[in-house]
């Protein structure tokens, strides 16, 4: 099947200007030709012609922080203990709604283990080759000191760190997720040496390592230990942001979580979202996250967009919300779109993810509006290729 999409504008997230009056010819799921509409192949060369006039074509989005097997919402922590069947059903719904929203990649950073292996790896393998579900690159199960969450593996020392990292990779993990903070915000639960040992094992096996780190102590340990990326990074300072930029450490800030929690103050009766002390804490944490991201932007840290859906309160089709928050934090809209497309692809080490090019996959979608000027256009999805 050869499909010609005619008279669209291309918004690829690499600059502030749309490429106007473009047409794209797709054959068997790959881009065969793209160019000015008046140079489009003759109509008889396509089996189907779709008038895309007035729309913007956007490369498939990359959610750089996701939890495929969990549904999200105000009870997201409770859902970690759901049955295997319930988690698989949640994953399937997540894949469906994300695909409809133009999200083509999940960077899954933690899933509950089932039969000794993270369930996200099972979902990844089951979805391989499907055009109606996102591609997945999965971290397997969180690795932490002690035990707190339903999808963590506990380690006690450096030897344990190395053994568990190797086991995760043997299980098929595409990346390693370290959880390196505890109840004391002034202390990292991992030493720099332990992070280095985990990163060394992962690097030797050709697998990147990332770290959940929200406070200064844990982010410092993660960055000094050599992780490829920091997840959340809620609290940074100028020196730490500069160090991240110098090392090339990515940041996935997940800003929209704060807005999601704030919304629960009027839609639930859950005390952690509705009482005065808790709502104040949410507001303070949100503001700190914004301030830290602004420091990272000023320092030149590479930012990828992620929602934390499932493992947090957002849903699998909410990446547009995160893009809007990146703009609120200081990005130009085109930069925020880049964070949700090709930058996420670079973080995944997937050269075709979040990009559109001749010969590449037809992983794109159409919206009404110009997302290079108005990030809310990403909510107005018309069609997914």
VMD Tcl script that draws the C-alpha trace (Angstrom):
set ca {
  {0.00 0.00 0.00}
  {1.38 3.38 -1.09}
  {-0.20 6.41 0.58}
  {0.40 10.01 -0.42}
  {-0.26 12.63 2.28}
  {-0.66 15.93 0.47}
  {-0.25 19.57 1.44}
  {0.84 19.41 5.05}
  {3.37 21.43 7.03}
  {6.25 19.58 8.69}
  {7.15 20.36 12.30}
  {10.27 18.33 13.06}
  {11.38 20.05 16.27}
  {14.78 21.10 14.92}
  {13.95 24.78 14.41}
  {11.23 27.40 14.85}
  {9.79 27.32 11.32}
  {7.36 24.94 9.66}
  {8.20 23.45 6.27}
  {5.12 24.50 4.33}
  {3.32 22.87 1.41}
  {4.94 19.48 1.78}
  {3.76 16.04 0.72}
  {4.92 12.65 1.97}
  {4.66 9.32 0.15}
  {4.59 6.21 2.35}
  {5.07 2.65 1.11}
  {4.83 -0.37 3.38}
  {5.36 1.65 6.54}
  {8.42 3.58 5.29}
  {8.81 7.08 3.88}
  {9.51 6.69 0.17}
  {9.50 10.36 -0.82}
  {8.90 13.76 0.73}
  {9.10 17.22 -0.75}
  {7.20 20.24 -2.01}
  {3.61 19.50 -2.87}
  {3.96 20.73 -6.46}
  {6.72 18.12 -6.94}
  {4.64 15.25 -5.53}
  {4.53 12.00 -7.51}
  {1.65 11.68 -9.91}
  {-1.60 10.57 -8.36}
  {-1.50 7.19 -10.11}
  {1.69 6.32 -8.22}
  {-0.23 6.15 -4.93}
  {-2.92 3.67 -3.97}
  {-4.50 6.26 -1.71}
  {-4.24 10.05 -1.54}
  {-5.03 11.80 1.75}
  {-5.62 15.54 1.80}
  {-3.70 16.77 4.84}
  {-4.29 20.44 4.08}
  {-4.07 22.77 7.05}
  {-2.37 20.23 9.33}
  {1.11 19.94 10.76}
  {2.99 16.66 10.44}
  {4.84 15.77 13.65}
  {7.38 12.94 14.04}
  {6.26 10.21 16.42}
  {6.69 11.33 20.02}
  {9.08 9.69 22.48}
  {7.96 9.40 26.12}
  {11.35 9.22 27.78}
  {10.05 8.26 31.23}
  {7.20 5.77 31.31}
  {5.89 2.67 33.08}
  {4.07 0.66 30.44}
  {2.34 -1.85 32.70}
  {0.80 0.61 35.18}
  {-2.30 2.77 34.62}
  {-1.46 5.95 36.55}
  {-4.10 8.12 38.23}
  {-4.43 9.07 41.88}
  {-4.05 5.44 43.07}
  {-0.94 4.68 41.00}
  {1.05 3.25 43.92}
  {-1.71 0.75 44.77}
  {-1.72 -0.55 41.20}
  {1.84 -1.87 41.48}
  {0.46 -4.87 43.37}
  {-2.16 -5.71 40.72}
  {-2.25 -9.17 39.21}
  {-0.30 -10.05 36.09}
  {-3.48 -10.09 34.01}
  {-4.47 -6.65 35.29}
  {-1.04 -5.23 34.56}
  {-1.02 -6.69 31.04}
  {-4.47 -5.23 30.42}
  {-3.25 -1.83 31.63}
  {-0.27 -2.07 29.28}
  {-2.48 -2.83 26.32}
  {-4.73 0.14 27.04}
  {-1.68 2.36 27.55}
  {-0.31 1.28 24.19}
  {-3.60 1.97 22.45}
  {-4.20 5.45 23.85}
  {-0.55 6.46 23.43}
  {-0.54 5.40 19.80}
  {-3.68 7.43 19.14}
  {-1.92 10.44 20.70}
  {1.03 10.13 18.31}
  {3.43 8.56 20.83}
  {5.57 5.96 19.08}
  {8.22 5.19 21.71}
  {8.14 4.30 25.40}
  {11.36 4.44 27.40}
  {10.12 2.23 30.21}
  {12.07 2.86 33.43}
  {10.61 0.23 35.74}
  {7.99 -2.51 35.90}
  {6.83 -5.02 38.51}
  {8.63 -8.37 38.27}
  {6.68 -11.48 37.41}
  {8.34 -14.90 37.54}
  {11.65 -13.18 38.21}
  {11.56 -10.91 35.14}
  {10.16 -7.42 34.65}
  {6.76 -7.56 32.98}
  {7.66 -4.66 30.69}
  {10.09 -6.94 28.88}
  {7.26 -9.36 28.14}
  {5.13 -6.52 26.76}
  {8.05 -5.18 24.71}
  {8.57 -8.55 23.07}
  {4.83 -9.04 22.43}
  {4.52 -5.63 20.74}
  {7.59 -6.00 18.54}
  {6.66 -5.33 14.93}
  {3.19 -3.98 15.69}
  {2.28 -0.71 14.00}
  {-0.57 -0.02 16.42}
  {1.54 0.04 19.58}
  {4.61 2.03 20.63}
  {8.06 0.56 20.44}
  {9.51 -0.08 23.90}
  {12.98 0.12 25.33}
  {12.72 -1.20 28.87}
  {14.88 -0.97 31.99}
  {13.51 -4.04 33.69}
  {13.09 -3.70 37.45}
  {14.33 -0.85 39.67}
  {17.51 -1.53 41.61}
  {17.63 0.05 45.08}
  {19.14 -0.34 48.52}
  {16.52 -1.82 50.80}
  {12.99 -2.51 49.63}
  {10.24 0.02 49.16}
  {8.33 -0.42 45.93}
  {6.68 -3.37 44.28}
  {9.01 -3.25 41.30}
  {12.38 -2.96 43.01}
  {15.26 -5.38 43.48}
  {17.17 -4.83 46.70}
  {20.96 -4.69 46.94}
  {23.16 -4.22 50.00}
  {26.67 -3.51 48.67}
  {28.78 -3.03 45.56}
  {29.03 -6.73 44.84}
  {25.25 -6.98 44.98}
  {24.95 -4.00 42.65}
  {27.13 -5.64 40.03}
  {25.34 -8.97 40.26}
  {21.86 -7.47 39.95}
  {22.84 -5.23 37.02}
  {24.24 -8.26 35.20}
  {21.08 -10.25 35.96}
  {18.85 -7.45 34.61}
  {20.84 -7.41 31.36}
  {20.74 -11.19 31.13}
  {16.95 -10.93 31.44}
  {16.94 -8.67 28.38}
  {16.86 -5.15 29.83}
  {17.65 -2.40 27.31}
  {18.81 -0.03 30.05}
  {19.46 -0.11 33.79}
  {17.43 1.91 36.31}
  {19.02 2.76 39.67}
  {16.96 4.14 42.54}
  {19.43 5.94 44.77}
  {17.53 7.95 47.34}
  {15.73 7.29 50.61}
  {13.74 9.21 53.21}
  {16.63 11.54 54.12}
  {16.92 14.18 51.37}
  {20.43 15.06 52.46}
  {21.84 11.58 51.85}
  {22.15 9.37 48.79}
  {21.45 5.74 49.59}
  {24.17 4.81 47.08}
  {27.80 5.90 47.21}
  {29.46 7.30 44.14}
  {31.57 4.15 44.01}
  {28.50 1.93 43.95}
  {26.99 3.95 41.11}
  {30.29 3.68 39.25}
  {30.30 -0.10 39.65}
  {26.76 -0.36 38.31}
  {27.57 1.89 35.37}
  {30.75 -0.05 34.61}
  {28.91 -3.37 34.34}
  {26.19 -1.83 32.18}
  {28.69 -0.06 29.94}
  {30.73 -3.21 29.43}
  {27.55 -4.91 28.20}
  {26.60 -1.98 25.93}
  {23.63 -0.89 28.04}
  {23.03 2.66 29.37}
  {22.28 3.34 33.03}
  {19.95 5.93 34.48}
  {19.02 6.98 38.00}
  {15.92 8.10 39.83}
  {17.24 11.08 41.77}
  {15.27 14.06 43.04}
  {17.38 15.64 45.80}
  {20.79 17.26 45.56}
  {22.66 14.44 47.30}
  {21.28 11.70 45.07}
  {21.65 13.69 41.86}
  {25.27 14.46 42.75}
  {25.99 10.77 43.36}
  {24.28 9.78 40.12}
  {26.11 12.33 37.99}
  {29.51 11.76 39.61}
  {28.96 8.00 39.24}
  {28.60 8.40 35.48}
  {24.96 7.61 34.69}
  {23.72 8.53 31.23}
  {20.61 10.27 32.54}
  {18.95 11.63 35.66}
  {15.23 11.00 36.07}
  {13.27 13.88 37.67}
  {16.21 15.93 39.00}
  {13.79 17.95 41.11}
  {16.58 19.72 43.02}
  {19.66 21.00 41.20}
  {22.03 23.85 41.85}
  {24.17 25.87 39.44}
  {27.32 23.81 39.98}
  {25.53 20.49 39.53}
  {23.74 21.67 36.38}
  {27.08 22.77 34.92}
  {28.59 19.38 35.76}
  {25.73 17.59 34.02}
  {26.19 19.72 30.92}
  {29.96 19.12 30.87}
  {29.52 15.35 31.20}
  {26.67 15.15 28.69}
  {24.26 13.78 31.31}
  {20.65 13.90 30.12}
  {17.79 15.12 32.30}
  {14.17 13.94 32.09}
  {12.37 16.38 34.42}
  {8.73 15.07 34.46}
  {7.33 18.48 35.41}
  {3.67 17.74 34.77}
  {3.50 15.45 37.80}
  {3.08 18.50 40.02}
  {0.13 19.78 38.02}
  {-1.41 16.32 38.05}
  {-1.14 16.10 41.83}
  {-2.55 19.60 42.20}
  {-5.56 18.64 40.10}
  {-6.35 15.78 42.49}
  {-6.97 18.36 45.20}
  {-10.40 19.04 43.72}
  {-11.14 15.67 42.12}
  {-10.39 13.31 45.03}
  {-10.70 13.12 48.82}
  {-7.20 11.65 49.25}
  {-5.47 13.54 52.05}
  {-2.04 13.62 50.42}
  {-3.58 15.83 47.71}
  {-6.26 17.75 49.62}
  {-4.98 18.84 53.05}
  {-3.30 22.20 53.48}
  {0.09 20.91 54.54}
  {0.26 18.47 51.63}
  {-0.95 20.92 49.00}
  {1.70 23.37 50.19}
  {4.35 20.66 49.88}
  {3.21 19.85 46.35}
  {3.36 23.51 45.35}
  {6.84 23.93 46.86}
  {8.13 20.79 45.15}
  {6.69 21.91 41.83}
  {8.31 25.32 42.06}
  {11.65 23.74 43.00}
  {11.40 21.47 39.95}
  {10.80 24.49 37.71}
  {13.73 26.39 39.23}
  {16.02 23.39 38.79}
  {15.00 22.90 35.18}
  {15.67 26.55 34.44}
  {19.18 26.11 35.86}
  {19.64 23.05 33.65}
  {18.42 24.91 30.56}
  {20.75 27.85 31.28}
  {23.68 25.45 31.75}
  {23.00 23.67 28.46}
  {21.91 20.30 29.87}
  {20.22 18.10 27.25}
  {16.55 17.71 28.16}
  {14.25 14.88 27.07}
  {10.52 14.89 27.75}
  {8.85 12.21 29.84}
  {5.61 11.88 31.78}
  {6.31 9.20 34.41}
  {2.90 7.78 33.48}
  {1.96 4.65 35.37}
  {4.80 4.93 37.87}
  {3.39 8.37 38.55}
  {-0.05 9.89 38.24}
  {-0.14 10.88 34.57}
  {-1.69 8.70 31.88}
  {-0.07 7.22 28.79}
  {-1.48 9.86 26.42}
  {-0.34 12.92 28.41}
  {3.02 13.72 26.82}
  {1.57 16.90 25.30}
  {1.03 18.11 28.86}
  {4.72 17.70 29.62}
  {5.65 19.59 26.45}
  {3.50 22.50 27.62}
  {5.31 22.48 30.97}
  {8.71 22.60 29.27}
  {7.57 25.75 27.50}
  {6.39 27.19 30.82}
  {9.87 26.49 32.20}
  {11.61 28.50 29.48}
  {11.89 26.41 26.33}
  {10.71 27.77 23.03}
  {7.86 25.57 21.73}
  {10.04 24.11 19.00}
  {12.69 23.17 21.57}
  {10.07 21.49 23.74}
  {8.85 19.51 20.72}
  {12.43 18.49 20.03}
  {12.71 17.24 23.63}
  {9.67 15.02 22.98}
  {10.90 13.73 19.62}
  {14.48 13.50 18.36}
  {16.19 14.27 21.70}
  {14.30 11.39 23.27}
  {15.39 9.26 20.34}
  {19.01 10.20 20.93}
  {18.66 9.29 24.62}
  {17.33 5.90 23.53}
  {20.22 5.54 21.07}
  {17.61 4.97 18.38}
  {18.66 7.01 15.31}
  {15.20 6.88 13.67}
  {13.11 7.63 16.77}
  {11.42 11.03 16.82}
  {12.55 11.89 13.29}
  {11.15 11.85 9.78}
  {13.35 11.19 6.78}
  {13.25 9.48 3.41}
  {13.86 5.79 3.97}
  {12.88 6.03 7.63}
  {9.76 4.65 9.31}
  {6.42 6.36 8.71}
  {6.11 7.09 12.41}
  {4.35 10.43 12.31}
  {0.99 12.01 13.00}
  {-0.98 15.11 12.09}
  {-2.32 17.87 14.30}
  {-4.34 21.00 13.75}
  {-2.23 24.02 14.57}
  {1.46 24.84 14.68}
  {3.25 23.02 17.55}
  {6.40 25.06 16.87}
  {4.48 28.08 18.18}
  {1.66 26.54 20.21}
  {2.40 23.36 22.20}
  {-1.31 22.79 22.83}
  {-1.60 21.82 19.16}
  {-0.22 18.41 20.16}
  {-3.54 17.67 21.85}
  {-5.40 18.17 18.55}
  {-4.44 14.94 16.82}
  {-6.23 14.31 13.56}
  {-4.59 11.20 12.17}
  {-1.75 8.80 12.95}
  {0.11 7.40 9.97}
}
mol new
graphics top color blue
foreach p $ca { graphics top sphere $p radius 0.5 }
foreach p [lrange $ca 0 end-1] q [lrange $ca 1 end] { graphics top cylinder $p $q radius 0.2 }
display resetview
